[in-house]
Amino acid sequence: MVNPRHIFDDELKSLRADLLRMGTLAREAVDKSIKALINRDANLADDVIIGDDVIDKMDLDIEMKCMELIARQQPMARDLRTIGTILKTITDLERIADHAVDIAKIAKILADQPPLKPYIDIPRMCELSLSMLDDALKSFVNEDVDLAKKMCERDDLVDALYNQVFRELLTYMMEDPKAVVRALYLIFVARFLERVADHATNVGERVVYMVTGVLKELNV
């Protein structure tokens, strides 16, 4: 006779693996979008935009599997928190991928325009935001509350970089009216990367909730 608990554990393991695959794709999308921007590569930007359909489908598929598992198994306590964390996390991952598409669209617009300035802080923002996402996913896999909390603390660094980029680009706009449009687009890019870090923070908060049962903001 098949053990129902064994079946549930296998299905939950499969869901966790699906989430990690989705997280990997979302991360790659952000990385590619920034590379498309820096290298003025419209083809790479198109790859990001086209690939978003795959991530959207994964979001829906994982959500459906979660709902079916809840309906069939009626999990309680830690198991229910784990499924709830997966549901919330895929929403954040889908939005991260959407931000990658937003950046890719800007990369296409700026691809045939002269660079406004060397890209320094935006790549740093990308690196920091993606390192946060990496640790958020790692904390989920390992159920590591300490890693999740430490990761969330780095959101302040991303916020500081965003403020720095904003101020610098605002100066460009005031000094040269011809720079306004390009500067605004780059401010949008920085804002999207800041949101990636926010979504990574959301994942960390949910990991802490999954493990401890306590849900609270970790970086206010």
Buried (B, 14 or more C-beta within 10 A) or exposed (E): EEEEEEEBEEBBEEBBEBBBEBBBBBBBBBBBBBBBBBEBBBEBBBBBBEBBEBBEEBBEEBBEBBEEBBEEBEBEEEBBBBBBBBBBBBBBBBBBBBBBBBBBBBBBBBBEEEEBBEBEBBBBBBBBBBBBBBBBBBBBEEBBBEBBBBBBEBBEBBBEBBEBBBEBBEEBBEEEEEBEBBBBBBBBBBBBBBBBBBBBBBBBBBBBBBBEEEEEEBBE
